[in-house]
Amino acid sequence: MTQDKLIQRVLKPLVWMLCLAPLLGLAGLAYTDGMTANPIEFLNRYLGEWALKFLLSALMITPLKIVTGWAGFTRFRRLLGLFAFFYAVLHLLSYVGLDQFFNWKDIWTDLIKRTYITVGLGAFIILAVLAATSTKNTIKKLGGKNWNRLHKWVYVAGFGGCLHFFMMRKGVQAEPLFYAGFLALLLIYRWLYYLKKQRQRAGKTAPAAL
Amino acid sequence: MLIKMTKASDIKSSEITPKAVFDDRRRFLKTAALAGLGFAAGSIAPSSFANEGRRKKLIGIEPSKWTQKSVGEKLTDYESVTSYNNFYEFGTGKQDPLTYAKDFNPKPWSVVVDGEVENPGTYSYEDLVNPHTLEDRVYRFRCVEAWSMVVPWVGIGLADMFKRFGPKNDAKYVAFETLNDPDRMYGQRRRVLEWPYREGLRMDEAMNPLSFMAVGLYGEELPNQNGAPIRLVTPWKYGFKSIKSIVRISFTKTQPPTSWNMSGPREYGFYSNVNPEKSHPRWSQAKERRIGEFLKRPSLMYNGYGEEVASMYVGMDLNKFY
């Protein structure tokens, strides 16, 4: 089997199933009364955390590619990014439809008065734009350079997601800090890699300048 | 208090299958069957059974005027009251206290009483509780996170207990502290808050007939996750004021520091009376979700206890003293 076929026929379906596993897990928890005495709150937090997990996984792709040297990883980036958006949609729907039960007045008040909700919605809007422009067609339309520039916003969404989580929790809690730390690690890694590349480029051009 | 003489032939209470377990046997079978299939193994440890076997009935409980009838609402079921808790000493997840407080042994227990008081000293749990008749009190319980319950507590009126300590005239406030023991309280290994957890009341609030020192719920000793063996209950204030697992009571001249106020002074005031008008940076306090219900309901000023407590705050700007 060629690498392309391996990705298409084996790995992609496998990753798809993994991406849907949290929903299966949720069904299991619902069946075993594992959603706490406040299932609406539980569902909302569960979906939000998975959105953030998938967003960070999508951001892990490039570092993974560099570390392992396997370019095949990039074939999964869009999939993971779209699943991040998928869980973010469910997370938002659970807030609007279950927690607030479509009370638009209360939702609006939350949006302007509670900063963590404002931040969360900001991150969601970015993800929506990136999801809408994730097709091959838009890449062609926008041109690779513009498209890349637009999709750099994913870092802002990642930062917003982590901030949203941190601000939502009371006190200084470990989990949001863990997510934020992980995001920082990924960004530092990219930055160091970028510096290394720059130095290499400078090294190559230096003799020519002589 | 009733003294129950036991004969050797009596069935020990530990031998009786607790009613909840008996009633729950179908669900237990269902859970066990799933576990057998290896479905989501690990995450389905039947948490509802963690308490069983340790549950101890309290005896000699007298009714009070705060009954389920007077509240006029359904009790929140035992399962929910004992599995959905904020008790950061045992972790920040709602089910963490149930999981991580399982092996916490609250006895023997003692409480230091000091400050502006006639009878300071170290009181054992028995010294504190035995001279009193236990009362049943059904109170609404409103968390600052906008969820609420109705809980049948068992305990002692705080004023009755305090009268024995004899607070001096200089005592304007009372400060409470929770046990600080990271070896026994897993959540204290992280500094989510500055440990020990601290709470406080103005003296008139402490002596208000509503203020209650709980040692049980649903007619049984307090489960560990609910603040065993002794905790405060101030039903007109947000839940975090009702400090758990108390080891120190200090009568002070000045307003004592309190944990959540230290952590976020803009969000949590010293008084923290339930106030639907005063919006919180994180949660609108106008509504709350009663555990077990789908739609939120409007929150009540002083959690519906205005008749008993509103007079204590006359003339105070509640937007400033939140």
Interface residues (C-beta under 8 A of the other chain):
Chain A: G25 G28 L29 Y31 T32 D33 G34 T36 A37 N38 I40 E41 F42 L98 F101 D106 T109 D110 K113 R114 T115 Y116 M167 M168 R169 K170 G171 V172 Q173 A174 E175
Chain B: R27 K30 T31 L34 F39 A40 S43 I44 P46 S47 S48 T76 E79 S80 S83 Y84 Y88 T92 K94 Q95 E145 W147 R190 R191 V192 L193 W260 S263 G264 S279 P281 R282 W283 S284 A286 K287 R289 I291 G292 F294 L295 K296
